Amino acid sequence: MYELKTKENDSDVVEFIERVKNPKRQEDAYKLLDIFSETTGLKAKMWGPSIIGFGSYHYKYASGHEGDAMLVGFSPRKAKMSLYFATGDTEREALLQKLGKHTAGKACVYINKLEDVNIDILRDLIKQSIIFLKKTYPDH
């Protein structure tokens, strides 16, 4: 059976951010910690060794695969800052068009630095992602 590697754990979020070597990336990580905390009203938790997540939901696919995942989160990666939002939400695309300079994968949105994006739109993305996930997975 497939075992999900990215699980919530008790590692210290601030200790993780303190280990970020790039000073600008570290500064942005603290700012994102504030933005995500204020916007979600949830406590930051480490997910796996390098993702800071907020909240969780339980998913179950038609295939029978199920697990727990964070509602939203971010990771101060070496190359770029990774932002994690819900996938499959049609409103996400409209918000991303207004976000500012970024690239997007299936689950991640990548930014170089926080100044490149509109913070109000970032907050909207966080809120919309949580609304979408709670509607999609109401049992958690």
C-alpha positions as CSV (number, residue, x, y, z in Angstrom):
1,M,0.0,0.0,0.0
2,Y,1.3,3.5,-0.9
3,E,2.4,5.4,2.2
4,L,2.1,9.2,1.9
5,K,5.5,10.8,2.9
6,T,4.2,14.3,3.6
7,K,2.5,14.0,6.9
8,E,1.9,16.4,9.7
9,N,4.5,16.2,12.4
10,D,5.7,17.9,15.6
11,S,8.8,19.5,14.2
12,D,9.2,23.1,15.2
13,V,8.2,25.6,12.4
14,V,10.4,28.5,13.6
15,E,13.4,26.2,14.0
16,F,12.9,25.0,10.4
17,I,12.7,28.6,9.1
18,E,15.8,29.5,11.1
19,R,17.7,26.8,9.1
20,V,16.9,28.5,5.8
21,K,20.3,29.6,4.5
22,N,19.2,32.4,2.1
23,P,18.4,35.5,4.3
24,K,15.8,36.9,1.8
25,R,14.1,33.5,1.6
26,Q,14.1,33.3,5.4
27,E,12.6,36.8,5.7
28,D,9.9,35.9,3.1
29,A,9.2,32.7,5.0
30,Y,8.5,34.6,8.2
31,K,6.2,37.0,6.3
32,L,4.4,34.1,4.7
33,L,4.0,32.5,8.1
34,D,2.3,35.7,9.3
35,I,0.1,35.9,6.2
36,F,-1.0,32.3,6.2
37,S,-1.6,32.3,10.0
38,E,-3.6,35.5,9.9
39,T,-5.6,34.5,6.9
40,T,-6.4,30.9,8.0
41,G,-6.7,31.5,11.7
42,L,-4.9,28.1,12.0
43,K,-1.6,27.1,13.7
44,A,1.3,26.4,11.5
45,K,2.5,22.8,11.5
46,M,5.3,21.0,9.7
47,W,4.3,18.6,7.0
48,G,7.2,16.3,6.1
49,P,10.6,17.7,6.6
50,S,10.2,21.0,4.6
51,I,6.6,22.1,4.2
52,I,4.7,24.5,6.6
53,G,1.0,23.6,6.4
54,F,-2.2,25.0,7.9
55,G,-5.2,22.9,8.7
56,S,-5.9,19.5,7.3
57,Y,-8.6,17.5,5.5
58,H,-9.2,13.9,4.8
59,Y,-9.6,12.8,1.2
60,K,-10.8,9.6,-0.4
61,Y,-10.6,8.9,-4.1
62,A,-12.9,6.6,-6.1
63,S,-9.9,4.2,-6.4
64,G,-10.1,3.7,-2.6
65,H,-6.9,5.7,-1.9
66,E,-7.3,8.0,1.1
67,G,-5.3,10.1,3.4
68,D,-4.8,13.4,5.1
69,A,-3.4,16.6,3.6
70,M,-2.9,20.2,4.6
71,L,-5.5,22.7,3.5
72,V,-2.8,25.3,2.4
73,G,0.9,25.7,3.0
74,F,4.3,26.9,1.7
75,S,7.9,25.9,1.6
76,P,11.0,28.1,1.4
77,R,12.8,25.9,-1.2
78,K,16.3,26.7,-2.3
79,A,15.4,27.8,-5.9
80,K,11.9,29.3,-5.3
81,M,9.2,29.7,-2.7
82,S,6.6,27.0,-3.2
83,L,3.0,27.8,-2.3
84,Y,0.5,24.9,-1.9
85,F,-3.2,25.5,-2.8
86,A,-6.1,23.1,-3.7
87,T,-6.0,21.7,-7.2
88,G,-9.1,21.3,-9.4
89,D,-10.6,24.6,-8.3
90,T,-11.7,26.7,-11.3
91,E,-11.5,29.9,-9.3
92,R,-7.8,29.3,-8.6
93,E,-6.9,30.1,-12.2
94,A,-8.7,33.4,-12.2
95,L,-6.9,34.4,-9.0
96,L,-3.5,33.3,-10.3
97,Q,-3.9,35.6,-13.3
98,K,-4.0,38.5,-10.8
99,L,-1.3,37.2,-8.4
100,G,1.8,38.7,-10.1
101,K,5.0,37.1,-11.2
102,H,4.8,33.3,-10.6
103,T,4.9,29.9,-12.3
104,A,2.4,27.2,-11.5
105,G,2.5,23.4,-11.5
106,K,-0.3,21.1,-10.7
107,A,-0.3,21.6,-7.0
108,C,2.3,24.3,-6.5
109,V,2.6,27.9,-7.3
110,Y,6.2,29.1,-7.4
111,I,7.4,32.6,-6.6
112,N,10.9,34.1,-6.4
113,K,10.2,36.6,-3.8
114,L,7.2,38.0,-1.9
115,E,7.5,41.4,-3.5
116,D,6.6,39.8,-6.9
117,V,3.1,39.1,-5.8
118,N,-0.1,40.9,-4.7
119,I,-0.5,40.0,-1.0
120,D,-4.3,40.7,-1.2
121,I,-4.7,38.2,-4.0
122,L,-2.4,35.7,-2.1
123,R,-4.8,36.0,0.8
124,D,-7.8,35.4,-1.6
125,L,-6.0,32.3,-2.9
126,I,-5.6,31.0,0.6
127,K,-9.2,31.6,1.5
128,Q,-10.6,30.2,-1.8
129,S,-8.5,27.1,-1.4
130,I,-9.8,26.4,2.0
131,I,-13.4,27.0,0.9
132,F,-13.0,24.7,-2.1
133,L,-11.4,21.9,0.0
134,K,-14.1,22.1,2.7
135,K,-16.8,21.9,0.1
136,T,-15.1,19.1,-1.7
137,Y,-14.3,17.1,1.4
138,P,-17.0,18.1,3.9
139,D,-16.5,15.1,6.3
140,H,-13.4,16.5,8.0
